[in-house]
């Protein structure tokens, strides 16, 4: 047992590129790699060890959430080692079966299921998100990190401004923000451009907060928010903005969500899809779907472009912002960790140690995923028009995006 386990650990360590150690329930300790271990996994029970052998990284993570495994050292290094060594792929058949069962139980097959899934994550309350997102916009999507960017706040403002330039949003134009979150895009677009925004959001808690904020700012008649599913198109708008929505529509709902974007846009109008996407066909990470974003599904870029073409949307530009997501997630995880006592004080029963471990693994793990040199998960911004755009209606080059 000692030799076989050491062999497995050495095999993982050879690809991980970092020294680490493992301690078993009986106290036996194994290590691999040169130098001091960057992290040590401490198994507190035989059950945790068997779950790891049986279900791979998900078994290990769930044992960690249950405090049957502890981690000493760098969580980011542990997550990166798991990805570099391929440990997260060694039980892909088991994960695929569990993923299909999860889709059957908690998929976004209808608007009611989608709403319940969205609220389980996004309905945790503005006080919770305020403690670790940027202020005052509270953008819960990838920032835009110029070379001289100094803060998360700057990165999120620049992201919104970048999107506004892409869709050529102008004063007085009516736009829809699909999945508007806490309204940061709408408030910024009004402040900078006097553009008239409508938010569509299925998370009741966020809708109520945004509606109240619109009233507090005296912006009724300028901005509004609807508690509705993205498929409930109420009108057509000059511009459509969708930031971080596509990956939450669901595994089998890609065509529906793309059609909704087309239905909400006036002929000749411009829109932008900002979403996490795969560069090939693969299952969405089971840990994320089971413990963080129920019902979510990351589509492939190729499938998304096909659906856009099918519904009459011309693709004008595709930008890959993968490298921008790691610093965004780094900032979130650092603020989350620093403000954990305040988060826990909001509701000690809900925000317990299990919650902390899940969310730190999610935030830190996703940062390492976007940093991984062999990663296949990226962040795309796809600019589109409804019908073919004319020479006179949109700039011929990208110069207007970078002259600010």
Buried (B, 14 or more C-beta within 10 A) or exposed (E): EEEEBBEBBEBBBEEBEBBBBBBBBEEEEBBBBEEEBBBBBBBBBEBBBEBBEEBBBBBBBBBBBBEBBBBEBBBBBBBBBBBBBBBBEBBBEBBEEBBEEBBEEBBBBEBEBBBBBBBBBBBBBBEBBBBBBBEEBBBBBBBBBEEEBEEBBBBBBBBBBBBBBBBBBEEEBBBBBBBBBBBBBBBBBBEBBEBBBBBBBBBBBBBBBBBEBBEEBEBEEBBBBBBBBBBBBEEBBBBBBBBBBBBBBBBEBBBBBBBBBBBBBBEBBBBBBBBBBBBEEBBBBBBBBBBBBBBBBBBBBEBBBEBBEEBBBBBBEBBEBBEBBBBBBBBBBBBBBEBBEBBBEEBEEEBEEEBBBBBBBBBBBBBBBBBBEEBEBBBBBBBBBBEEBEEEEBEEEEEEBEEE
